[in-house]
Amino acid sequence: MLSPATGQPLEIVVSLAGGSDPMPVRSSRVVYGGLGSATNRAIATVVTPWVERHRSERSGGWQMLVEIVRSEADMQSGRLTIEIETRVTMRGALGPIHLGQTLGYCKVSDVVGDADGSRLVFRCLDRMARDLAGWLEGLHS
């Protein structure tokens, strides 16, 4: 989503607050970069229906702050485990309007062997984003 200043109703701001980007994989030489932008894309994709339904309800739109507080990856015997935790704050983009705060979390694990495990990172982020979209629906329906 683009900034409310450009006419879009939701700005998603992803930052690191303890997590790593790039995210190193323990017990390997692999590192996954672009975690912040991948998190932004995953969330923006699944919250679009909510944004469209609530487009005109708040002058200036909303801002979703997503802080990656923990990001871990581990490889053991060809099994990759990804775990990501975020703190999410939803507020009005203009003025001190706090709408809610929650934690986002995902953990996925699968055998990848020598294959690229980035699909597992995206699967984890997609799960977390879908949970956040459900929270958003309940927060402001």
C-alpha positions as CSV (number, residue, x, y, z in Angstrom):
1,M,0.0,0.0,0.0
2,L,1.2,3.5,-0.6
3,S,1.3,6.3,1.9
4,P,-2.0,8.1,2.8
5,A,-0.4,11.3,1.6
6,T,-0.6,9.8,-1.9
7,G,-4.3,9.1,-1.6
8,Q,-4.0,5.5,-0.4
9,P,-5.9,4.6,2.8
10,L,-3.2,2.4,4.4
11,E,0.5,2.8,4.9
12,I,2.4,-0.2,6.1
13,V,5.7,0.6,7.8
14,V,8.0,-2.4,8.6
15,S,11.0,-2.0,10.8
16,L,13.4,-4.2,12.7
17,A,13.1,-4.2,16.5
18,G,15.3,-7.2,17.4
19,G,14.8,-9.4,14.4
20,S,17.5,-9.8,11.7
21,D,17.3,-8.8,8.0
22,P,19.0,-10.5,6.4
23,M,18.0,-13.6,8.4
24,P,20.9,-16.1,8.8
25,V,20.1,-19.8,8.9
26,R,21.7,-21.5,11.9
27,S,23.8,-24.6,11.0
28,S,24.2,-23.4,7.4
29,R,25.8,-20.7,5.2
30,V,22.4,-19.6,3.9
31,V,21.0,-16.1,4.6
32,Y,17.5,-14.8,3.6
33,G,17.5,-11.1,2.8
34,G,14.6,-8.7,2.1
35,L,12.5,-9.9,5.1
36,G,11.2,-6.4,5.7
37,S,9.9,-5.9,2.1
38,A,8.6,-9.5,1.9
39,T,6.7,-8.8,5.2
40,N,5.2,-5.6,3.7
41,R,4.1,-7.4,0.5
42,A,2.6,-10.3,2.4
43,I,0.5,-8.1,4.6
44,A,-0.5,-5.6,1.9
45,T,-1.8,-8.5,-0.3
46,V,-4.1,-10.0,2.3
47,V,-5.4,-6.7,3.9
48,T,-6.4,-5.2,0.5
49,P,-10.1,-6.3,0.8
50,W,-10.4,-4.7,4.2
51,V,-8.7,-1.5,2.9
52,E,-11.1,-1.3,0.0
53,R,-14.2,-1.7,2.2
54,H,-13.0,1.0,4.7
55,R,-11.4,3.3,2.2
56,S,-13.5,6.4,3.0
57,E,-13.9,5.9,6.8
58,R,-10.9,7.8,8.1
59,S,-9.7,11.1,6.9
60,G,-6.0,10.7,6.1
61,G,-6.2,6.9,6.3
62,W,-4.5,4.4,8.5
63,Q,-0.9,3.5,9.3
64,M,0.1,-0.1,10.3
65,L,3.4,-0.3,12.1
66,V,5.0,-3.8,11.9
67,E,8.1,-4.3,14.0
68,I,9.9,-7.5,13.4
69,V,10.9,-8.4,17.0
70,R,12.3,-11.9,16.2
71,S,13.3,-13.7,13.1
72,E,15.0,-17.1,13.3
73,A,15.9,-19.8,10.8
74,D,17.5,-23.2,11.6
75,M,18.6,-26.1,9.3
76,Q,18.8,-29.5,10.9
77,S,19.2,-32.7,8.8
78,G,17.8,-31.0,5.7
79,R,14.7,-29.6,7.6
80,L,14.4,-25.9,7.6
81,T,12.5,-24.1,10.4
82,I,11.5,-20.5,10.0
83,E,10.0,-18.5,13.0
84,I,9.1,-14.9,12.8
85,E,7.4,-12.7,15.4
86,T,6.1,-9.1,15.0
87,R,4.5,-6.4,17.0
88,V,1.8,-4.7,15.0
89,T,0.2,-1.3,15.8
90,M,-2.7,0.1,13.9
91,R,-3.3,3.8,14.1
92,G,-4.7,6.8,12.2
93,A,-2.2,8.2,9.8
94,L,-3.1,11.7,10.9
95,G,-3.4,12.7,14.5
96,P,-2.9,10.6,17.6
97,I,-5.6,7.9,16.9
98,H,-4.6,4.4,18.3
99,L,-6.8,1.6,17.0
100,G,-5.1,-1.4,18.4
101,Q,-2.0,-3.5,18.9
102,T,-1.3,-7.2,18.5
103,L,1.5,-9.7,18.0
104,G,2.0,-11.5,14.7
105,Y,3.6,-14.9,14.7
106,C,4.5,-17.7,12.4
107,K,6.5,-20.9,12.5
108,V,6.8,-23.3,9.7
109,S,9.1,-26.3,9.1
110,D,9.7,-28.6,6.1
111,V,12.3,-30.7,4.5
112,V,14.2,-28.7,1.9
113,G,17.4,-30.7,1.5
114,D,19.6,-28.7,-0.9
115,A,16.6,-26.9,-2.4
116,D,16.0,-23.2,-2.0
117,G,14.0,-22.7,1.2
118,S,12.8,-19.2,0.4
119,R,9.3,-20.6,-0.3
120,L,9.2,-21.6,3.4
121,V,9.9,-18.0,4.4
122,F,7.0,-16.8,2.2
123,R,4.7,-19.5,3.6
124,C,5.5,-18.3,7.1
125,L,4.9,-14.7,6.2
126,D,1.6,-15.5,4.4
127,R,0.3,-17.4,7.5
128,M,1.2,-14.5,9.7
129,A,-0.3,-11.9,7.3
130,R,-3.6,-13.9,7.1
131,D,-3.8,-14.0,10.9
132,L,-3.2,-10.2,11.0
133,A,-5.9,-9.6,8.4
134,G,-8.4,-11.6,10.6
135,W,-7.3,-9.4,13.6
136,L,-7.9,-6.3,11.5
137,E,-11.4,-7.5,10.6
138,G,-12.3,-8.0,14.2
139,L,-10.7,-4.7,15.2
140,H,-12.7,-2.5,12.9
141,S,-15.6,-4.3,11.2
